[in-house]
Amino acid sequence: MQQLNGLRLRVLAVVVGALFAVLLGRLWYLQVLSTQDFTRVAQSNQRRSVQLTPTRGRILDRTGLPLATNLASTVITVDRKLITGKRRASDRALLFERVAQVIESDAAAVTTRAATFEARYNDQQYQELDALPLAEGITDTQAIYLRERPEVFPGLDVREAQIRAYPYGSLAAHVVGYVGRITAESKNRYVAKNYQLSDLVGVTGIEQIYEDDLRGVPGKVVFEVDSSNRVISKLSEVAAIPGSDVVLTIDATVQQLAEQALDAELRIRRTEHPRLSAAEQAKGLSVDATFSAPGGSVVVQEPADGSILAMASNPAFDLRELAGGITTERAAKLYCPDEAQTAGLCTEEDKLRAPFLNRAIQGLYPPGSTFKLVTATASLSTRLVSSGHEIDDTGTFVLKDCKSGERCRWQNAGATANGPINIIDALTRSSDVYFYQLGADFWTAKDRFGLAIQDTAERMGFGDLSGVQLPGEQEGYVPTPDRKRARHDANAAAFPEGAYPIGDNINVAVGQGDLLATPLQLANAYSIFANGGHVLSPNVVRAVTAPAVSDDQLGATVRSVGVRELREKLAMPAAVRDPILRGLRGVTASPSGTAYQSFIGFPLDQFRIAGKTGTAQTGSRNFSVDDISLFVGFAPVDIPRYTIAVVMEKSGFGAQAAAPVARLLFEALSGSGTCLPAAVVAIPELVAGSPAESSGALPESCQLYQPGDGYVE
Amino acid sequence: MTRAIDSIHRRHGDPRFHVDWILVVVAVAITVFGILNIYAARYQWTVDNGLDPYIYVRKQLIAIGLGVVAAVVVAIVDYRRWREFALVFFAATTGALALVAVAGKQINGARAWFEYGGFQLQPAEFAKVTLVLAVAAYASVGRGMLHARELGLALGIAAVPGGLIMLQPDLGTAMVFGAVVMAVLLIAGAQMRHVVVVCILGVVMVVAMLGTNQLKDYQINRLTAFVTPSGPRPGTQATRAERNLEAVRANLRESQTAIGSGGLHGKGYLNGTQTNGKFVPEQHTDFIFSAVGEQFGFVGSTALLGCFALLATRLWRTAKLSRDLFGSLLCVGVLAWLVFQVFENVGMAMGIMPVTGIPLPLMSYGGSSTIAFLIGLGLVCNVHMRQYT
């Protein structure tokens, strides 16, 4: 009866046994042989860490006034879980719409705001594990409204967060700098330093250069999470270490006054007409033309240690605007890249304004007659001339043995004849002829003295970085035959001329030609002369201090920045120093001085000033309307405390524009007049569309002195 | 004395005295262990969603209760009586499969469920029992020799529900059908050359299905994820199918991570980080073995596999002990059902078998499969009880 196939049944048993053996083998492999690998994977599966952003260090002026600080801001965030996923897209749209309606009043703004929420939702830079921050700077009323209605705003959280604040708007904007998002280009560098893409980093100025100090050390929380990143428990927490404060050498009150004075004078210049020469009128320049005075810079330095008291650059920009996230249109107008200009978002005028350019260290200008300090120093140091050596200034310098095809005649400004003068008078009156002669003589005697003007210039910091603690500093340019040749060889199209005729040296002697310098270099060169030849790097930073316990006091010094010798000391014997000093003093004090008119009424007997005007020609057309107005000087002469360099673009004669600005600042610094640096006042919250572009108008007590028409150059 | 011996002789044939208690105990042990793991696998999920953590356990216990009652009823009535109704039951489940193909509820891409008032019924699971019954009934007629015609007819019978299941489509269950039918027919005396031909035909069919795009991308992905290299082609945007493939792979990876990280002794009950973190989808149903592996380690997993092996041994033994070929074939059918599902399910969780939605018998959460398998065990018990009568 049994028809059961016993063999097949046994085969079935073997097959079943084999299958179980396979399972057991695999189990052995997974749980015994490879368990460590899988354990590691399982651990990394369940752990997620969130970086804790440290409080960023503040940037303080020398008195401890915070130019960059952090403010508590009310931020609304939303739990991503409730708005993520295809099915929740409509929930998200609805929530964004509702929140936007609370924050904004008119319909168009609501739509825009909701769109920004959606943009943030899609933005990779916000940490996936964190709640999504929707908006900052929520008012208390809005916060309460949102908090009280969780059923209307599910997943919404209103919390306090720190945002970067610049309480003084545009004050020292170029020095302080601002923070911004990590860009695609800089991403790798920051990620290597353990940054999160959502972190804010210093983009320019001190914020950029001192990023490592300001940032602090991020903390870290490790959470145990589930497969949908929901936090199950907190495994560990390492608190963030706040960043250090950076104390600047800048004095906010001096900075403010410098900015105000510069801005005020530029505005005045824009209403003034240049005195047109016959040649200019012949070339068709309208008599109605005014100076365009698009910008300028003021540097106030302490020659003793190189500290920068003020560094103004005009036009400026409002730091609050940049910190708060700038609109695309606004950014296009401010930065005005070529694409934006093509797209009609900004004009050529916007481009030339270049508000982000820190003209003090990035503006390259021919120094004009202010450079005569260098030529004079070179001449006296090499004993090319003595202080008594006279040259007959007929108003015109004619080159002897002039080669055909080369320039043979150079004139004083306005072809003024000064007669036989020594180097002292030549500085006071700014005799170009005298210095043309020196330039020619140095060239002729180059076998004996080398390129003495250029050497001296370089030893006084021209043509090289000053080493100031700011990003993007320009080197400037000191022309030499080698350099000119090299420049031509490298780029013949841009520099068609490779030869260096004697005329080039004559131009250098009066700070013209290819010579270019930054306002900071000018200030620093005069400081070197003022302090007896110590070549110091200018400092904008005084110290890095530990985070302050309270806002009123500084923390312990972490690192202080002392006097920094940039190069070896320049010998400044009396035979060199005295004649130059007398010449420079005469500029303001002597009736024949170029800036005499600008300093009438200034108590020079109490506060003696050694300075030099400069009127540098730019542009191929050589119009006086394009002249750069410069004044550089230091005071008091006996124990110099302040060096001031003022450079104003397309503003006319040095005595006309730059000197009055310097005068006002000397007046305020010496306390000799009615004008005193006023305390800076934090400006109220930025109202959209009204950024501060300067430090406002000068106080009533501070009036820019308007020199009469009798100045000479 | 004589009376006593008489009594023993009388009782000797009484089915009540021939219950395979080892089988019952092993089945109970696996079931209880299954409930523990369903609770663990769903604990964090229910808590996160603000639900009662016992909700799944409770539903599973109801199913087990129903299944035990059904199994007892099945065991009480002589299996040879059931044989007479084999065709009726088979026709009923086949009809249900046809109905579900039209009116069923689609879950995870397969139209395999009837739904009524929150309860779901998967006719394919019950079809497994009736298939075993019907094929065993038909094949035992041959008395140990199956000719081509009979074999073909048997396969033809099985092909009807098999085809309907493929329509759902539920490849896994269709594969179980194939395994059960082949095992039963082999033991019933199918000739080897016929079997070889059938196997070749089967392979050709599968290749044809894959080749002619009968299957959806995600189905192919589930079948092939465990052997194909990972990631989309370099430099290309992942297609929908590739993203799905990656999801299946991630599922397999998490499952293996859970099991592998369990190590020798496991992380302890309710201490599985992969389980609590819900890293393995479908962990209370198809991937329940990963919860076992993570919490109970090699020791616990081996114990579970040992229980299944012991259960298989009892089924095999009953097949051998059966008085008639029909009983043997019933046991072989249930044995093939059990072994194929265990191997496929556990192999899938460990990454050596394709991903198919096959439950682990008595372990996976799911009413239909639990009840159906308990009925299957009831049939085997029935055969064991009546080995002398």
Interface residues (C-beta under 8 A of the other chain):
Chain A: M1 Q2 Q3 L4 N5 G6 R8 L9 L12 A13 V16 G17 L19 F20 V22 L23 L24 R26 L27 W28 L30 Q31 V32 S34 T35 D37 F38 T39 V41 A42 Q43 N45 Q46 E224 V225 D226 S227 S228 R230 I232
Chain B: Q44 D48 R143 G144 M145 A183 L186 I187 G189 E254 Q256 T257 A258 I259 G260 S261 G262 G263 L264 T273 Q274 N276 G277 K278 F279 G293 G297 F298 S301 T302 L305 F308 A309 A312 W316 A319 K320 S322 D324 L325 S328 V332 L335 V339 V342 F343 V346 G347 M350 G351 I352
